[in-house]
Amino acid sequence: MTANHSNSRIERLLKRYGKETSPARWDFFTGYRPLVRYRMNRQMEKILDLIKKGSQGKSGLAMLDVGCGTGRYLDRFLSLGKIARKVTGVDISETMLEEARKNTNGQAILIQADAENLPFEDNTFDVVTGSYLFENLNGPEDNPKKVFQEMYRVTKEGGQIIFTVETWYLVPNLISYVLSFFRRKTPLNFYDVKKIKELTEGAKPWSRKIYGLSLSTVFFPCARAPQFGVKLIEKIDNKLEKIIPRFGAQLIVEIKK
Ligand SMILES: C[S@@+](CC[C@H](N)C(=O)[O-])C[C@H]1O[C@@H](n2cnc3c(N)ncnc32)[C@H](O)[C@@H]1O
């Protein structure tokens, strides 16, 4: 990639995420609809669960969240107590990091950097995460494979890499994909199992686990549903997750290095 190519990519990213309003927009999106909130929480709990299981009772983990945004994950990592020794967040946008600084009471290390060039030595972190990152690497110059390779590189041998992707095969995601052409927007970078395998090529294939997160976006049109509607969806999700484990509006990928 030439320097100009890379610069125009960074400029585009900063235009998208570097606005004063970007953190508030993201927090609003994640918090205002009960169904979206439910889905975000479900994702977060699943990831924390995988980290707790992966740590096998070890404490003092060095953790990195790539594309940390307003620090939702960093805050929860810090609340893991002695499991987490050092919590670090990287984001391209200083305005996002500013908000993350507030949300973590200055307890996380926050670094402005490009996920395609992480400023860390090889084998630095026990756990590396990325949430709502890969589907947003959807520009013509973005290189999600490079991002994964960087996440892998900075993970210690035996460490965990955990990230989320949106899938294209549920109706609302499919509709959003089609609509983006009418709106002249670049569609999100949707994934399926085959594409995850391509993205994570080079990682130990036996270590790759894929978990379906939730079918709840099937009900997206009723996203303003009252809380009891969400409770019902949660019950359905709990059942479906066991019956069709690698299927969902979103998948969580866990890889051991
Ligand atoms: C949709 S937000 C998700 C934020 C956070 N992970 C969460 O789940 O709340 C995507 C974040 O990734 C960051 N981002 C996008 N491309 C990036 C890149 N190449 N390098 C670093 N950060 C990037 C954006 O600035 C933004 O904060």
The ligand as an SDF file (V2000), in Angstrom:
LIG
                    3D

 27 29  0  0  0  0  0  0  0  0999 V2000
  -18.7000    1.0650   15.5910 C   0  0  0  0  0  0  0  0  0  0  0  0
  -17.4600    1.6520   16.6410 S   0  0  0  0  0  0  0  0  0  0  0  0
  -17.3300    0.3520   17.8660 C   0  0  0  0  0  0  0  0  0  0  0  0
  -16.7100    0.8320   19.1610 C   0  0  0  0  0  0  0  0  0  0  0  0
  -16.4910   -0.2200   20.2430 C   0  0  0  0  0  0  0  0  0  0  0  0
  -15.6930   -1.3250   19.7870 N   0  0  0  0  0  0  0  0  0  0  0  0
  -17.8020   -0.7120   20.8090 C   0  0  0  0  0  0  0  0  0  0  0  0
  -18.1950   -1.8670   20.5570 O   0  0  0  0  0  0  0  0  0  0  0  0
  -18.4610    0.0750   21.5080 O   0  0  0  0  0  0  0  0  0  0  0  0
  -16.0130    1.3530   15.6220 C   0  0  0  0  0  0  0  0  0  0  0  0
  -14.7440    2.0050   16.1960 C   0  0  0  0  0  0  0  0  0  0  0  0
  -13.6130    1.5310   15.4570 O   0  0  0  0  0  0  0  0  0  0  0  0
  -12.7340    2.6220   15.2310 C   0  0  0  0  0  0  0  0  0  0  0  0
  -11.9440    2.3260   14.0150 N   0  0  0  0  0  0  0  0  0  0  0  0
  -12.4080    2.1290   12.7620 C   0  0  0  0  0  0  0  0  0  0  0  0
  -11.3860    1.8570   11.9340 N   0  0  0  0  0  0  0  0  0  0  0  0
  -10.2480    1.8710   12.6860 C   0  0  0  0  0  0  0  0  0  0  0  0
   -8.8740    1.6710   12.4090 C   0  0  0  0  0  0  0  0  0  0  0  0
   -8.4250    1.3860   11.1780 N   0  0  0  0  0  0  0  0  0  0  0  0
   -7.9900    1.7720   13.4170 N   0  0  0  0  0  0  0  0  0  0  0  0
   -8.3970    2.0400   14.6850 C   0  0  0  0  0  0  0  0  0  0  0  0
   -9.6940    2.2600   15.0070 N   0  0  0  0  0  0  0  0  0  0  0  0
  -10.6110    2.1680   14.0220 C   0  0  0  0  0  0  0  0  0  0  0  0
  -13.6500    3.8290   15.0790 C   0  0  0  0  0  0  0  0  0  0  0  0
  -12.9950    5.0420   15.3350 O   0  0  0  0  0  0  0  0  0  0  0  0
  -14.7490    3.5160   16.0970 C   0  0  0  0  0  0  0  0  0  0  0  0
  -14.4790    4.0670   17.3520 O   0  0  0  0  0  0  0  0  0  0  0  0
  1  2  1  0
  2  3  1  0
  2 10  1  0
  3  4  1  0
  4  5  1  0
  5  6  1  0
  5  7  1  0
  7  8  2  0
  7  9  1  0
 10 11  1  0
 11 12  1  0
 11 26  1  0
 12 13  1  0
 13 14  1  0
 13 24  1  0
 14 15  1  0
 14 23  1  0
 15 16  2  0
 16 17  1  0
 17 18  1  0
 17 23  2  0
 18 19  1  0
 18 20  2  0
 20 21  1  0
 21 22  2  0
 22 23  1  0
 24 25  1  0
 24 26  1  0
 26 27  1  0
M  CHG  2   2   1   9  -1
M  END
$$$$
